Amino acid sequence: VMLDIRQTDKPAIRCLTYPGIVAGNGPMMNEAGLLMSSNFIGSTNVRQAGIPRYLLARGMLASRSIDEALALARHPQRAYAFNFNLGSVKAKRLVSVELTAFQHSLVEIDGWFVHTNHLVHPSMAALPQDQQYVQTSSMPRFRTLSALVSRQQSAPPDAKTLIAMLASHQSSNPPYAPCRHPTKQVDGSTLACAVFDVVGGTYWLAPGKPCQARGEMVMKM
């Protein structure tokens, strides 16, 4: 569902959220110009008593800047791993932060960048992860998207190209493609497709699978 959040003395928020889960796990934009998407990371690195990742993500939604959001993401008592991709319309800045319970890495994004559901930053990639999940689901999608990006050479990203990539059914391990459809053997489906324009300050969302995308702009700065 699309959720609108309004709180006293904090920027209004519009985000995609899953029923029964604290908001912060789906793509979002707030009226301060902060954009955020996230990726589950199957880390085996856990703090037994710490702050759940969903609560940190919920707090990040109301941040007024990337640095404010990063301060929450890197809370020293975080319990589990996550990846956040953050953008600022005002600062015209994009970053990716990967976190486990005890390590973190920040990458400034300039041009193409691909992330799925495993640690990809050079300083983090060797950390312990659920390798069965990584090799079965996340890595096939990562390789497909990386191959599609490599064909773009120096062409800058644009919404049409990004959506076409997310709509890809190519995979070395079907059905784990960027555009996921359930099968008789494996449940699971891509639920939505989102595109942010940091320069234009827009958030576009299409419900359902990217290969069937018929979306609309849901927020503009």
Long-range contacts (C-beta under 8 A, 24 or more apart in sequence): 2-205, 2-218, 5-61, 5-62, 7-62, 10-62, 11-62, 11-64, 13-61, 13-62, 14-203, 14-218, 14-219, 15-61, 16-192, 16-194, 16-205, 21-54, 22-54, 22-55, 22-57, 22-58, 23-57, 23-58, 23-61, 24-54, 24-56, 24-57, 24-58, 24-59, 24-60, 24-61, 25-54, 25-57, 26-192, 27-192, 27-194, 27-196, 27-203, 27-205, 28-61, 28-203, 29-196, 29-203, 29-219, 30-61, 30-62, 30-63, 31-221, 32-63, 32-64, 32-65, 32-90, 33-88, 33-89, 33-90, 33-201, 33-221, 34-63, 34-64, 34-65, 34-66, 34-69, 34-86, 34-87, 34-88, 34-89, 35-86, 35-87, 35-88, 35-89, 35-196, 35-198, 35-203, 36-60, 36-61, 36-69, 36-84, 36-85, 36-86, 36-87, 37-84, 37-85, 37-194, 37-196, 38-82, 38-83, 38-84, 38-85, 39-82, 39-83, 39-85, 39-115, 39-116, 39-117, 40-82, 40-117, 41-81, 41-82, 41-83, 41-98, 41-99, 41-100, 41-117, 41-118, 41-119, 41-129, 42-81, 42-117, 42-118, 42-129, 42-130, 42-133, 42-134, 42-138, 43-80, 43-81, 43-100, 43-101, 43-119, 43-127, 43-128, 43-129, 43-130, 44-128, 44-129, 44-130, 45-81, 45-100, 45-101, 45-102, 45-103, 45-127, 45-128, 46-79, 46-80, 46-101, 47-77, 47-78, 47-79, 47-80, 47-101, 47-102, 48-79, 49-79, 50-77, 50-78, 50-79, 50-80, 50-101, 51-75, 51-77, 51-78, 51-79, 52-79, 52-80, 53-78, 53-79, 53-80, 53-81, 53-82, 56-82, 57-82, 57-84, 60-84, 65-90, 65-91, 66-91, 66-93, 66-95, 70-95, 70-97, 70-106, 73-97, 73-99, 73-104, 74-99, 74-104, 81-119, 83-115, 83-117, 83-119, 85-109, 85-113, 85-115, 87-196, 87-198, 88-198, 89-198, 89-199, 89-201, 89-221, 92-198, 92-199, 93-198, 94-198, 96-121, 98-124, 100-124, 100-127, 103-127, 111-156, 111-157, 112-149, 112-152, 112-157, 114-142, 114-145, 114-146, 114-149, 115-142, 116-141, 116-142, 116-145, 117-141, 118-142, 136-173, 136-176, 137-173, 137-176, 140-171, 140-172, 140-173, 140-176, 140-177, 141-171, 141-176, 141-177, 141-178, 143-172, 144-168, 144-170, 144-171, 144-172, 144-177, 144-178, 145-178, 159-195, 159-197, 159-204, 162-195, 163-193, 163-195, 163-206, 163-210, 163-213, 166-190, 166-193, 166-210, 167-193, 167-209, 167-210, 167-211, 167-213, 169-211, 178-210, 179-209, 179-210, 179-211, 180-209, 181-209
